[in-house]
Amino acid sequence: MTSVRTIVYPVGDLTKAKAFFGALVGAEPYMDEVYFVGYHADGQNIGLDPNGHRQGLTGPVCYWHVEDIKESLQRLLASGATLRQDVIDVGGGKLTALATDADGNVIGLVQVAEAGV
């Protein structure tokens, strides 16, 4: 089963973004590192990526949680998507990848070793 459960926002000023999203979500982050800040919000993971703009991201990326990231990425590429970021291990048993659809929309995939993230 695939579903969108993570949205990552590229941010220029992590301190300001944390203040804004903390107020929006109404909670403290579950992860607060210099490279990523994450919030849980009613079943959604909301992430702040201070490196996103340097990676060419201009807006939020929705990450589809999938059981087999390599197979899912290959299906997207076979359907005409362009590879933006191959599968990488971002730690904690989490794998991510990015593809771009025909309209230039960035689509994220995530595979998590444990359910619930």
TITIVO-17794 format. One record per residue: z, y, x of N, C-alpha, C, O in turn; residue in one letter; residue number from 1; chain. Coordinates in steps of 0.05 Angstrom, whole numbers. Layout:
BEGIN
+--------+--------+--------+--------+--------+--------+--------+--------+--------+--------+--------+--------+--------+-----+--------+
!    n.Z !    n.Y !    n.X !   ca.Z !   ca.Y !   ca.X !    c.Z !    c.Y !    c.X !    o.Z !    o.Y !    o.X ! residu ! num ! chaine !
+--------+--------+--------+--------+--------+--------+--------+--------+--------+--------+--------+--------+--------+-----+--------+
!      Z !      Y !      X !      Z !      Y !      X !      Z !      Y !      X !      Z !      Y !      X !      A ! NUM !      A !
...
+--------+--------+--------+--------+--------+--------+--------+--------+--------+--------+--------+--------+--------+-----+--------+
END
This chain:
BEGIN
+--------+--------+--------+--------+--------+--------+--------+--------+--------+--------+--------+--------+--------+-----+--------+
!    n.Z !    n.Y !    n.X !   ca.Z !   ca.Y !   ca.X !    c.Z !    c.Y !    c.X !    o.Z !    o.Y !    o.X ! residu ! num ! chaine !
+--------+--------+--------+--------+--------+--------+--------+--------+--------+--------+--------+--------+--------+-----+--------+
!      0 !    -23 !     17 !      0 !      0 !      0 !      0 !     25 !     18 !     16 !     27 !     36 !      M !   1 !      A !
!    -18 !     43 !     13 !    -18 !     68 !     27 !     -9 !     91 !      9 !    -14 !     91 !    -15 !      T !   2 !      A !
!      4 !    110 !     21 !     13 !    134 !      6 !     18 !    156 !     25 !     24 !    152 !     48 !      S !   3 !      A !
!     16 !    181 !     15 !     22 !    204 !     31 !     52 !    209 !     29 !     62 !    214 !      7 !      V !   4 !      A !
!     66 !    206 !     51 !     95 !    211 !     51 !    104 !    230 !     73 !    127 !    236 !     75 !      R !   5 !      A !
!     85 !    239 !     89 !     91 !    257 !    111 !     71 !    280 !    111 !     47 !    276 !    110 !      T !   6 !      A !
!     81 !    305 !    113 !     64 !    328 !    117 !     75 !    343 !    141 !     99 !    350 !    143 !      I !   7 !      A !
!     57 !    348 !    160 !     65 !    362 !    185 !     51 !    389 !    186 !     27 !    391 !    183 !      V !   8 !      A !
!     67 !    409 !    191 !     57 !    437 !    193 !     57 !    445 !    222 !     77 !    443 !    236 !      Y !   9 !      A !
!     34 !    455 !    232 !     34 !    467 !    258 !     48 !    495 !    256 !     42 !    510 !    238 !      P !  10 !      A !
!     66 !    500 !    275 !     81 !    526 !    274 !     80 !    539 !    301 !     80 !    526 !    322 !      V !  11 !      A !
!     80 !    566 !    300 !     79 !    582 !    325 !    107 !    589 !    335 !    111 !    590 !    359 !      G !  12 !      A !
!    126 !    593 !    317 !    153 !    600 !    324 !    172 !    580 !    310 !    177 !    582 !    286 !      D !  13 !      A !
!    181 !    561 !    326 !    197 !    539 !    314 !    223 !    549 !    302 !    232 !    539 !    282 !      L !  14 !      A !
!    236 !    569 !    314 !    261 !    580 !    304 !    257 !    592 !    276 !    272 !    587 !    257 !      T !  15 !      A !
!    236 !    609 !    273 !    230 !    621 !    247 !    222 !    599 !    226 !    230 !    601 !    203 !      K !  16 !      A !
!    206 !    580 !    235 !    197 !    559 !    217 !    221 !    542 !    208 !    222 !    534 !    184 !      A !  17 !      A !
!    240 !    536 !    225 !    264 !    521 !    217 !    280 !    536 !    197 !    289 !    524 !    178 !      K !  18 !      A !
!    283 !    562 !    200 !    297 !    579 !    180 !    283 !    578 !    153 !    296 !    574 !    133 !      A !  19 !      A !
!    257 !    581 !    154 !    241 !    581 !    129 !    243 !    554 !    115 !    249 !    552 !     91 !      F !  20 !      A !
!    236 !    532 !    130 !    235 !    506 !    117 !    263 !    496 !    110 !    266 !    481 !     90 !      F !  21 !      A !
!    283 !    504 !    125 !    311 !    497 !    118 !    318 !    509 !     91 !    331 !    496 !     74 !      G !  22 !      A !
!    310 !    534 !     87 !    315 !    548 !     61 !    298 !    535 !     39 !    308 !    531 !     17 !      A !  23 !      A !
!    273 !    527 !     45 !    256 !    515 !     25 !    266 !    488 !     16 !    267 !    482 !     -8 !      L !  24 !      A !
!    273 !    471 !     36 !    282 !    444 !     30 !    311 !    444 !     21 !    319 !    426 !      5 !      V !  25 !      A !
!    327 !    463 !     30 !    355 !    464 !     23 !    372 !    443 !     38 !    391 !    433 !     27 !      G !  26 !      A !
!    363 !    437 !     62 !    377 !    417 !     78 !    373 !    422 !    108 !    355 !    437 !    116 !      A !  27 !      A !
!    391 !    410 !    123 !    388 !    410 !    152 !    367 !    389 !    160 !    363 !    370 !    146 !      E !  28 !      A !
!    354 !    393 !    183 !    334 !    373 !    192 !    348 !    347 !    200 !    370 !    346 !    210 !      P !  29 !      A !
!    334 !    325 !    195 !    343 !    299 !    204 !    336 !    295 !    234 !    348 !    278 !    247 !      Y !  30 !      A !
!    317 !    310 !    243 !    309 !    309 !    272 !    304 !    338 !    280 !    289 !    352 !    267 !      M !  31 !      A !
!    316 !    346 !    303 !    313 !    373 !    312 !    309 !    373 !    342 !    329 !    375 !    357 !      D !  32 !      A !
!    284 !    371 !    350 !    277 !    371 !    379 !    258 !    394 !    385 !    247 !    406 !    366 !      E !  33 !      A !
!    255 !    400 !    410 !    236 !    422 !    418 !    207 !    415 !    411 !    191 !    433 !    409 !      V !  34 !      A !
!    201 !    390 !    409 !    173 !    381 !    404 !    168 !    374 !    374 !    145 !    370 !    367 !      Y !  35 !      A !
!    189 !    372 !    358 !    185 !    365 !    330 !    211 !    369 !    314 !    233 !    363 !    325 !      F !  36 !      A !
!    209 !    380 !    290 !    232 !    383 !    272 !    224 !    369 !    246 !    202 !    375 !    235 !      V !  37 !      A !
!    241 !    352 !    236 !    235 !    338 !    211 !    256 !    340 !    190 !    280 !    341 !    196 !      G !  38 !      A !
!    247 !    342 !    165 !    264 !    344 !    142 !    257 !    322 !    122 !    234 !    314 !    120 !      Y !  39 !      A !
!    277 !    312 !    108 !    272 !    295 !     85 !    275 !    312 !     60 !    294 !    327 !     57 !      H !  40 !      A !
!    255 !    311 !     43 !    255 !    327 !     18 !    245 !    310 !     -5 !    221 !    307 !     -9 !      A !  41 !      A !
!    264 !    299 !    -20 !    257 !    284 !    -45 !    235 !    263 !    -40 !    215 !    262 !    -54 !      D !  42 !      A !
!    240 !    246 !    -20 !    221 !    224 !    -15 !    198 !    231 !      4 !    183 !    214 !     11 !      G !  43 !      A !
!    197 !    256 !     12 !    176 !    265 !     30 !    188 !    271 !     57 !    211 !    279 !     60 !      Q !  44 !      A !
!    172 !    266 !     78 !    179 !    275 !    105 !    164 !    301 !    110 !    139 !    301 !    107 !      N !  45 !      A !
!    177 !    322 !    117 !    165 !    348 !    124 !    170 !    353 !    154 !    193 !    353 !    162 !      I !  46 !      A !
!    148 !    356 !    169 !    151 !    360 !    198 !    140 !    387 !    207 !    122 !    398 !    195 !      G !  47 !      A !
!    152 !    397 !    228 !    144 !    422 !    240 !    135 !    415 !    269 !    151 !    404 !    284 !      L !  48 !      A !
!    110 !    421 !    276 !     99 !    414 !    302 !     93 !    440 !    318 !     73 !    453 !    312 !      D !  49 !      A !
!    109 !    447 !    338 !    104 !    471 !    353 !     79 !    469 !    372 !     71 !    489 !    384 !      P !  50 !      A !
!     68 !    445 !    374 !     45 !    441 !    391 !     19 !    438 !    374 !     -3 !    435 !    386 !      N !  51 !      A !
!     21 !    439 !    348 !     -1 !    434 !    331 !    -24 !    454 !    335 !    -47 !    446 !    335 !      G !  52 !      A !
!    -18 !    479 !    337 !    -39 !    499 !    341 !    -54 !    495 !    367 !    -79 !    498 !    368 !      H !  53 !      A !
!    -40 !    487 !    388 !    -53 !    482 !    414 !    -71 !    457 !    412 !    -90 !    454 !    428 !      R !  54 !      A !
!    -66 !    440 !    393 !    -82 !    416 !    389 !   -105 !    422 !    369 !   -119 !    403 !    361 !      Q !  55 !      A !
!   -108 !    447 !    361 !   -130 !    455 !    344 !   -125 !    453 !    314 !   -143 !    456 !    298 !      G !  56 !      A !
!   -100 !    448 !    307 !    -94 !    446 !    278 !    -90 !    474 !    267 !    -77 !    491 !    279 !      L !  57 !      A !
!   -102 !    479 !    244 !   -101 !    505 !    231 !    -85 !    505 !    205 !    -81 !    526 !    193 !      T !  58 !      A !
!    -76 !    482 !    197 !    -61 !    480 !    173 !    -46 !    454 !    172 !    -48 !    438 !    191 !      G !  59 !      A !
!    -31 !    449 !    150 !    -16 !    424 !    148 !    -34 !    399 !    148 !    -57 !    400 !    140 !      P !  60 !      A !
!    -23 !    377 !    159 !    -37 !    352 !    158 !    -20 !    332 !    142 !      4 !    328 !    147 !      V !  61 !      A !
!    -33 !    320 !    122 !    -20 !    299 !    106 !    -24 !    273 !    120 !    -47 !    265 !    127 !      C !  62 !      A !
!     -3 !    258 !    124 !     -4 !    232 !    137 !     -1 !    210 !    116 !     19 !    209 !    102 !      Y !  63 !      A !
!    -20 !    193 !    116 !    -20 !    170 !     98 !     -5 !    147 !    113 !    -13 !    140 !    135 !      W !  64 !      A !
!     16 !    136 !    101 !     31 !    114 !    112 !     15 !     89 !    106 !     10 !     82 !     83 !      H !  65 !      A !
!      9 !     74 !    127 !     -7 !     50 !    124 !      7 !     26 !    138 !     24 !     30 !    155 !      V !  66 !      A !
!     -1 !      2 !    130 !     11 !    -22 !    142 !     -2 !    -28 !    169 !     11 !    -38 !    187 !      E !  67 !      A !
!    -29 !    -24 !    172 !    -43 !    -31 !    196 !    -60 !     -6 !    204 !    -82 !     -2 !    193 !      D !  68 !      A !
!    -50 !     10 !    222 !    -63 !     35 !    229 !    -90 !     31 !    242 !   -109 !     46 !    236 !      I !  69 !      A !
!    -93 !     11 !    259 !   -119 !      7 !    272 !   -140 !     -1 !    252 !   -163 !      9 !    254 !      K !  70 !      A !
!   -133 !    -19 !    234 !   -152 !    -27 !    214 !   -159 !     -4 !    195 !   -182 !      0 !    188 !      E !  71 !      A !
!   -139 !     11 !    187 !   -143 !     34 !    170 !   -161 !     55 !    183 !   -179 !     66 !    170 !      S !  72 !      A !
!   -156 !     61 !    208 !   -172 !     80 !    223 !   -201 !     71 !    225 !   -220 !     86 !    221 !      L !  73 !      A !
!   -205 !     45 !    230 !   -232 !     35 !    232 !   -247 !     37 !    206 !   -271 !     43 !    205 !      Q !  74 !      A !
!   -233 !     32 !    183 !   -245 !     36 !    157 !   -254 !     64 !    153 !   -276 !     69 !    142 !      R !  75 !      A !
!   -238 !     84 !    161 !   -245 !    112 !    158 !   -270 !    119 !    175 !   -288 !    132 !    166 !      L !  76 !      A !
!   -269 !    109 !    200 !   -292 !    115 !    218 !   -318 !    102 !    207 !   -339 !    114 !    209 !      L !  77 !      A !
!   -315 !     78 !    196 !   -339 !     64 !    185 !   -350 !     79 !    161 !   -373 !     76 !    154 !      A !  78 !      A !
!   -333 !     94 !    147 !   -341 !    109 !    123 !   -353 !    136 !    130 !   -360 !    151 !    112 !      S !  79 !      A !
!   -354 !    143 !    156 !   -365 !    168 !    164 !   -346 !    189 !    176 !   -355 !    210 !    184 !      G !  80 !      A !
!   -321 !    182 !    177 !   -301 !    200 !    189 !   -306 !    202 !    219 !   -318 !    185 !    232 !      A !  81 !      A !
!   -296 !    224 !    231 !   -297 !    229 !    260 !   -270 !    225 !    272 !   -250 !    235 !    260 !      T !  82 !      A !
!   -268 !    212 !    294 !   -242 !    208 !    307 !   -233 !    234 !    319 !   -247 !    248 !    334 !      L !  83 !      A !
!   -209 !    242 !    313 !   -197 !    267 !    324 !   -175 !    259 !    344 !   -173 !    272 !    365 !      R !  84 !      A !
!   -159 !    239 !    338 !   -139 !    229 !    356 !   -136 !    199 !    352 !   -130 !    190 !    330 !      Q !  85 !      A !
!   -141 !    184 !    373 !   -138 !    155 !    371 !   -109 !    148 !    366 !    -91 !    166 !    368 !      D !  86 !      A !
!   -103 !    123 !    361 !    -76 !    114 !    356 !    -59 !    119 !    380 !    -65 !    110 !    403 !      V !  87 !      A !
!    -36 !    132 !    376 !    -17 !    136 !    397 !     11 !    129 !    387 !     17 !    130 !    363 !      I !  88 !      A !
!     28 !    121 !    406 !     56 !    115 !    400 !     72 !    140 !    404 !     73 !    151 !    426 !      D !  89 !      A !
!     84 !    150 !    383 !    100 !    175 !    384 !    130 !    169 !    387 !    146 !    188 !    385 !      V !  90 !      A !
!    137 !    144 !    390 !    165 !    137 !    394 !    178 !    126 !    369 !    169 !    131 !    347 !      G !  91 !      A !
!    199 !    111 !    373 !    214 !    101 !    351 !    199 !     81 !    334 !    205 !     77 !    311 !      G !  92 !      A !
!    179 !     67 !    345 !    163 !     48 !    330 !    143 !     60 !    312 !    132 !     47 !    295 !      G !  93 !      A !
!    137 !     86 !    316 !    118 !    100 !    299 !     91 !    104 !    314 !     91 !    114 !    336 !      K !  94 !      A !
!     69 !     97 !    301 !     42 !    101 !    311 !     28 !    122 !    294 !     31 !    121 !    269 !      L !  95 !      A !
!     13 !    140 !    306 !     -3 !    159 !    290 !    -31 !    160 !    300 !    -37 !    153 !    323 !      T !  96 !      A !
!    -49 !    170 !    283 !    -77 !    175 !    289 !    -87 !    197 !    271 !    -76 !    201 !    249 !      A !  97 !      A !
!   -109 !    210 !    279 !   -121 !    231 !    263 !   -151 !    227 !    261 !   -164 !    219 !    281 !      L !  98 !      A !
!   -162 !    231 !    238 !   -191 !    230 !    233 !   -199 !    256 !    218 !   -182 !    268 !    205 !      A !  99 !      A !
!   -224 !    263 !    220 !   -234 !    286 !    205 !   -255 !    276 !    186 !   -273 !    261 !    193 !      T ! 100 !      A !
!   -254 !    284 !    160 !   -273 !    275 !    141 !   -298 !    293 !    143 !   -299 !    311 !    159 !      D ! 101 !      A !
!   -318 !    287 !    126 !   -344 !    301 !    127 !   -341 !    331 !    122 !   -359 !    347 !    130 !      A ! 102 !      A !
!   -320 !    340 !    109 !   -315 !    368 !    103 !   -298 !    382 !    123 !   -291 !    406 !    120 !      D ! 103 !      A !
!   -290 !    368 !    144 !   -273 !    380 !    165 !   -243 !    378 !    160 !   -228 !    389 !    175 !      G ! 104 !      A !
!   -235 !    364 !    139 !   -207 !    361 !    133 !   -195 !    340 !    152 !   -206 !    319 !    156 !      N ! 105 !      A !
!   -172 !    347 !    163 !   -158 !    329 !    181 !   -140 !    310 !    164 !   -124 !    319 !    148 !      V ! 106 !      A !
!   -144 !    284 !    169 !   -129 !    264 !    155 !   -112 !    249 !    175 !   -122 !    239 !    195 !      I ! 107 !      A !
!    -86 !    248 !    170 !    -68 !    234 !    188 !    -61 !    206 !    177 !    -60 !    201 !    153 !      G ! 108 !      A !
!    -57 !    188 !    196 !    -48 !    161 !    189 !    -23 !    156 !    205 !    -20 !    165 !    228 !      L ! 109 !      A !
!     -4 !    142 !    193 !     21 !    135 !    207 !     28 !    106 !    200 !     26 !     98 !    176 !      V ! 110 !      A !
!     37 !     91 !    220 !     47 !     64 !    216 !     75 !     64 !    227 !     79 !     71 !    251 !      Q ! 111 !      A !
!     94 !     56 !    211 !    122 !     56 !    219 !    132 !     27 !    220 !    127 !     12 !    202 !      V ! 112 !      A !
!    145 !     20 !    242 !    155 !     -7 !    246 !    176 !    -14 !    224 !    177 !    -37 !    216 !      A ! 113 !      A !
!    191 !      5 !    215 !    212 !      0 !    195 !    205 !     15 !    170 !    194 !     37 !    170 !      E ! 114 !      A !
!    210 !      3 !    147 !    205 !     16 !    121 !    225 !     38 !    117 !    247 !     38 !    128 !      A ! 115 !      A !
!    216 !     58 !    102 !    234 !     80 !     94 !    231 !    105 !    110 !    244 !    125 !    104 !      G ! 116 !      A !
!    214 !    106 !    130 !    210 !    130 !    146 !    184 !    143 !    138 !    177 !    164 !    148 !      V ! 117 !      A !
+--------+--------+--------+--------+--------+--------+--------+--------+--------+--------+--------+--------+--------+-----+--------+
END
